[in-house]
Amino acid sequence: MPSTLNPYLNFRASAREAMDFYQSVFGGEVQRSTFADFQMAQDPADNDLIMHSQLQTPGGFTLMAADVPAHMDFTPGSAISISLSGDDEAELTGYWEKLVDGGTVVEPLNKAPWGDSFGMAVDRFGVQWLVNIAGAPQAAGA
């Protein structure tokens, strides 16, 4: 098996809802395990929280997420963004429109100085997204 690198998102009691949302954006299947499934909850209130979830999409994306139990530190923040890029304008624009629903557009998806279309947003769960749609190659000196 080759090595892989995947985003792994942490939430405070909203991983299930977040992964359902990402499934609605990207399609695919979500697998979930709760803390109760593996008798890993230190507090019975954490039993139904998501210990691990994984979304596999038809487009080949893998997104993982979990809930951070109340006894563990959790600081949501802006230290990381997930980047979506490619040349399929319809597909990437569709993802963008779904991701920004209920979220905040930081930079609208528009033509960028480098010739691509680019946008930045924070979705309704506080996750930052960058979307870059490759433009037509420009001639040298253009």
N, C-alpha and C positions, 0 to 999 in steps of 0.2 A: 504494500500500500504506500503510495507516495505521501509525503508530508503535505499538510494543508494549513492554511491560515484563514480563520473565520472570525467575524465580529461576534463577541459574546457580550450581550447587554445585561445590565443589572437594573432591577426595579425594586420598589418598595410596595409589595402587595398588588402589583398591576401587570406582572409578566404574562398571565393568561390573556388578559384583555389586549395587551400590546401584541402578542404573537397572533391573536385572532385578527387584529388590524393588519399586521404585516402579511398574513396569509391573504387577506382581501386585496392587498396592493399587488403582491407578486404571484399569487396562486400557490399551488403545491400542497404538501401535507405537513402537518405539525404533529410531532411526537412530544408527549409531556410525561413527566414524573413528578409527583408531589413528595414533600418531605415524609408524609405518612406512608407512601408506597414503600419506602426503604427504612421506616422507623427511625428517621434522622431528625425529627423535630425535638428540640430541647424544651419547647413550650407547646402544649397541645393547641394553642391558638395558631401555630404555624403549620399544622398538619396539612391544610389544603393549599398552602403556598407552593409555587412551582420551584422544585429543586433543580430541574433541568428541563429545557425544551429546545427543540430543534426544528426549524423549518427548512425543508428541501423544496426548491422551486423547479418548475419545468425549465426555466432558463439557466439552471445550473448554480443558482445562488444557495448558500447555506448561511442561515442566521440562527444563532443560539441565544438563549436568554434564561434568566432565573430571577427569583425573588430573593432579596437579602432579608433574612429573618431580623426581627426587632432587636435581638441581643447583639447584632453585629453592626459595626459602623457602616453608614451609607451616606455618601456625599454626591448627589447628582451634580453634574457640571459640564463644562464645555471643553474638556481636554481632548476630545476625539470627535471626528466626524466620519460618517460612512459615505464613501464616494461611489456613485453610479456613473459609468461612462460607456460610451460606444457610439455607433453611427446610426442606430435605428431610432430615428426621430419620433415616430409614432409610439413605439414602445416606451422610450425614456420619458416622453412628455406625459404619457398615461401614468407612469409611476409617479412623476412629479405632482400631477394634479391630485392623485390619491394621497400622497404623503402630506401635502400642504392642507388638506381638508381638516380643519380643526386645529391646525398648527399656525406657525408664524413664518411668513416669508421674510427672510433677511435680505436677500438679493433676488429680484425677480428673474425668472428664466428668460433671458434675452440674449441677443447677439453680443458676444464679448469682443474686446479689441484683438484677441488672437484668432478670431475667425470662427470659433465654435459658439454654440449657445451654452450658457452657463447660468446656474441658479443655486442659491443657498437657502435652506429652510430648517426650521426646528419643528419636528412633528408634535402631535398632541401629547406624546409621552416624554418630551424633552430631548429626543435624540436628534442630533444635527446631521443633515444630509447635504451633500454636494452633488449636483447633477450636471454633467458635461456631455453635450451632444456634438460630436465631431462635425465640423463644417467642411465645405468643399476645399480641397487643397488650393492654396494661393500660389500664383506664379512668383518666382523670385523677383524682388524689387517692386512687387505690387503693393 
